[in-house]
Amino acid sequence: MRNHRVVLTTLALGMAVWVGQAAADGPGDTYGAQKLGTVRFLDRAMNLLQLDDGTELRTTDSRLLRNLREGMRVKVDFTHDGERNELNSIEAIGAGATVGATPTTVGGISNHS
């Protein structure tokens, strides 16, 4: 009787491990990014924006594209979900803009010889 329980428990644990590994998706190809670029093409009817490097961005909120025009330099924040790039935010920028954090020296540099 004890051997029967051990065999059943072993089979149940083995099945759980096998099913768990089969059901796991693993790492996906979803990521978020920021990019600087120039608007090459804009289609408000399709909520589509294309940057000068060929990156296509789509949005479900047409208000994001309201004040944009072709040739404008922009900073975009988007999410790539494997099939398409979904626009999260966009802002017009100047020539000296950078992506990400910018170093500052608030209060000046001190304690350096």
C-alpha positions in Angstrom: 0.0 0.0 0.0 2.8 2.4 0.9 4.6 1.7 -2.4 1.4 2.5 -4.3 1.2 6.0 -2.6 4.9 6.7 -3.3 4.4 5.8 -7.0 1.2 8.0 -7.3 2.9 10.9 -5.6 5.9 10.7 -7.8 3.8 10.5 -10.9 1.7 13.5 -9.7 4.8 15.6 -9.0 6.4 14.6 -12.3 3.2 15.6 -14.2 3.0 19.0 -12.4 6.6 19.8 -13.3 6.1 18.7 -16.9 2.9 20.7 -17.3 4.4 23.7 -15.6 7.3 23.8 -18.0 5.1 23.3 -21.0 2.7 26.1 -19.9 5.5 28.7 -19.2 5.8 31.2 -22.0 9.4 32.2 -21.2 10.8 35.6 -21.9 8.8 37.6 -24.5 9.8 40.2 -26.9 7.9 43.1 -25.3 9.9 46.1 -24.3 9.6 49.8 -23.8 11.9 52.5 -25.3 12.4 56.2 -25.9 13.7 57.6 -29.2 14.5 60.9 -30.8 13.6 61.4 -34.4 12.0 63.5 -37.1 8.4 62.9 -38.2 8.7 61.6 -41.8 5.0 60.6 -42.3 1.8 61.2 -40.4 -1.6 59.6 -41.0 -4.2 60.9 -38.6 -6.9 58.7 -40.0 -4.9 55.5 -39.1 -3.3 57.0 -36.0 0.1 56.2 -37.5 3.4 58.1 -37.2 6.6 57.2 -39.0 10.0 58.6 -37.9 12.9 59.3 -40.2 14.6 56.0 -39.4 11.6 54.0 -40.5 10.2 53.3 -37.0 6.4 53.1 -37.2 4.3 54.0 -34.1 0.6 53.6 -33.7 -1.8 55.0 -31.1 -5.4 54.5 -30.0 -5.5 58.1 -28.7 -5.6 60.5 -31.7 -5.0 63.4 -29.4 -1.3 62.5 -29.2 -1.0 63.4 -32.9 -3.0 66.6 -32.8 -0.2 69.2 -32.7 2.3 67.3 -34.9 3.4 67.9 -38.4 5.9 66.3 -40.8 9.5 67.5 -40.4 9.1 68.1 -36.6 11.7 66.8 -34.2 10.1 64.7 -31.5 10.9 62.5 -28.5 8.7 59.4 -28.4 8.1 56.9 -25.6 6.7 53.6 -26.9 6.1 50.0 -26.1 6.9 47.2 -28.5 4.7 44.2 -28.1 6.2 41.8 -30.7 4.0 42.9 -33.6 3.9 46.7 -33.4 5.0 49.8 -31.6 2.4 51.4 -29.4 3.0 55.1 -28.8 2.7 56.1 -25.1 3.8 59.8 -25.3 5.3 62.2 -27.7 6.7 65.7 -27.4 8.3 68.2 -29.7 11.9 68.9 -28.9 14.8 71.2 -29.8 18.1 70.3 -31.4 19.9 69.7 -28.0 17.5 67.2 -26.5 18.7 63.9 -25.1 16.9 60.6 -24.3 17.0 59.5 -20.6 18.4 61.2 -17.6 20.6 64.2 -17.9 23.4 64.8 -15.4 23.3 68.0 -13.4 25.5 69.7 -10.9 22.8 71.2 -8.7 24.6 73.1 -5.9 27.9 73.0 -7.8 30.8 70.6 -7.5 32.5 70.6 -4.1 35.0 68.5 -2.1 37.2 67.9 -5.1 40.9 68.7 -4.9 
